[in-house]
Amino acid sequence: MVGRIKMPITLMVYWFLLLCLPPSVHAADISNVKVLSCYDGDTCRVDLPRHLFADDIAYEFFGEDISVRIGSIHTPDIRGKCKQEKDLAIQARDLVLQTLAAAESVTLKEIKRGSPFRIVARVLADGQDVSTLLIQQKLAVPYGLGRKRKDWCE
């Protein structure tokens, strides 16, 4: 049959789970996450541990270079409305990168599915919640439950 794509069964199962499970379903905690980079204070790219995946194809699609949004906080945006917001965004990003790079263990908790190929989770560095650190440093505000986003230019 022309145009038919063959897909391994494990890849089909991962696609089904990714696309069909409701976003509120929590996965188990994931430890030993390798942080590759951070765009700003609440968005990083990671490699998940290889042992979580049944085969190489599944790992390449769902485990390598995955975007993670640190849940429950809002940080300044790199492409913010003013210089002050952009400067704060760089400070937040650098604090997250330094904290995660210095950690012996990075763990994702309370994992949820965000947009396709994006994870929303609490991120812990050696057991310390990164969002709490950002809030303490005034580089983030709690997000959700009807709270308005902070205007970082005020």
C-alpha positions in Angstrom: 0.0 0.0 0.0 1.5 3.3 -1.1 2.0 6.0 1.5 1.4 3.8 4.5 3.7 4.5 7.4 4.9 1.6 9.6 5.2 2.5 13.2 6.6 0.3 16.0 3.9 -0.6 18.6 5.7 1.1 21.4 5.8 4.4 19.5 2.0 4.0 18.8 1.4 3.5 22.5 3.4 6.6 23.4 1.5 8.7 20.9 -1.8 7.4 22.3 -0.8 8.2 25.8 0.6 11.6 24.9 -2.4 12.7 22.9 -5.3 10.9 24.6 -4.6 11.2 28.3 -6.0 14.3 30.0 -3.5 17.0 31.0 -4.3 16.5 34.7 -3.0 13.0 34.9 0.2 13.0 36.9 3.1 10.7 36.1 5.6 9.3 38.6 8.5 11.4 39.7 11.5 11.3 37.4 15.0 11.5 38.9 18.4 11.9 37.3 17.2 14.4 34.7 20.0 16.0 32.6 19.4 19.7 32.1 20.6 20.9 28.6 19.6 24.5 28.7 17.2 27.1 30.0 15.4 29.7 27.9 14.2 31.8 30.8 13.4 31.2 34.5 10.5 28.8 33.9 11.4 26.9 30.7 14.3 24.5 30.3 15.2 21.7 27.9 16.2 18.3 29.4 17.1 14.7 28.6 15.1 12.2 30.5 16.8 9.0 31.8 17.2 6.4 29.0 16.0 3.5 31.2 12.4 4.9 31.2 12.0 4.1 27.5 11.4 0.7 25.9 13.5 1.3 22.8 15.7 3.9 21.1 13.0 5.2 18.8 10.7 6.0 21.8 13.7 7.6 23.6 14.6 9.8 20.6 11.0 11.1 20.3 10.0 11.4 24.0 13.2 11.5 26.1 15.8 13.7 24.4 15.8 17.5 24.3 12.3 17.8 25.9 10.9 21.2 26.9 9.9 21.4 30.6 7.9 24.3 32.0 8.4 24.8 35.7 4.8 24.7 37.0 3.0 27.1 39.3 5.2 30.1 38.7 5.5 33.0 36.2 8.9 34.5 35.6 9.9 37.6 33.5 10.0 37.0 29.7 13.2 37.2 27.7 11.3 39.0 25.0 9.6 41.2 27.6 7.9 44.6 27.2 10.8 46.6 28.7 14.5 46.4 29.5 13.8 45.8 33.2 11.8 42.7 32.4 14.4 41.4 30.0 17.2 41.9 32.6 15.1 40.1 35.3 14.5 37.3 32.8 18.2 36.8 32.3 18.8 36.9 36.1 16.1 34.2 36.6 17.4 32.0 33.8 21.0 32.3 35.2 19.9 31.4 38.7 18.0 28.3 37.5 20.9 27.2 35.3 23.4 27.7 38.2 21.2 25.9 40.6 20.5 22.9 38.3 24.2 22.7 37.1 25.4 22.6 40.7 22.9 19.9 41.8 23.9 16.3 42.1 20.3 15.3 41.3 17.6 17.0 39.3 14.0 15.6 39.8 10.7 16.3 38.1 7.7 16.0 40.4 3.9 16.4 39.9 4.5 15.9 36.2 1.7 16.8 33.8 1.4 17.0 30.0 1.4 20.5 28.7 1.3 21.3 25.0 2.5 18.4 22.8 6.1 17.4 23.6 6.2 19.7 26.7 6.2 18.7 30.3 4.9 20.8 33.2 6.4 19.9 36.5 7.9 21.0 39.8 11.7 20.9 39.4 13.9 20.0 42.3 17.6 20.4 42.6 19.0 18.2 45.3 15.5 18.3 46.9 15.1 22.1 46.8 12.1 23.3 44.8 13.5 25.7 42.1 10.2 27.7 42.0 10.5 28.4 45.7 14.0 29.7 45.2 12.9 32.0 42.3 10.0 33.3 44.4 12.3 34.0 47.4 14.7 35.9 45.1 11.7 37.9 43.7 12.4 36.5 40.2 9.0 34.7 40.0 5.5 35.0 41.3 3.0 32.1 42.0 0.9 31.3 38.9 -2.6 30.0 38.6 -5.8 30.0 40.6 -7.1 33.2 39.1 -3.9 35.2 39.8 -3.0 37.8 37.3 0.4 37.8 35.6 2.9 40.2 37.1 3.8 43.4 35.2 7.6 43.2 35.5 7.9 46.7 34.0 6.3 48.5 37.0 
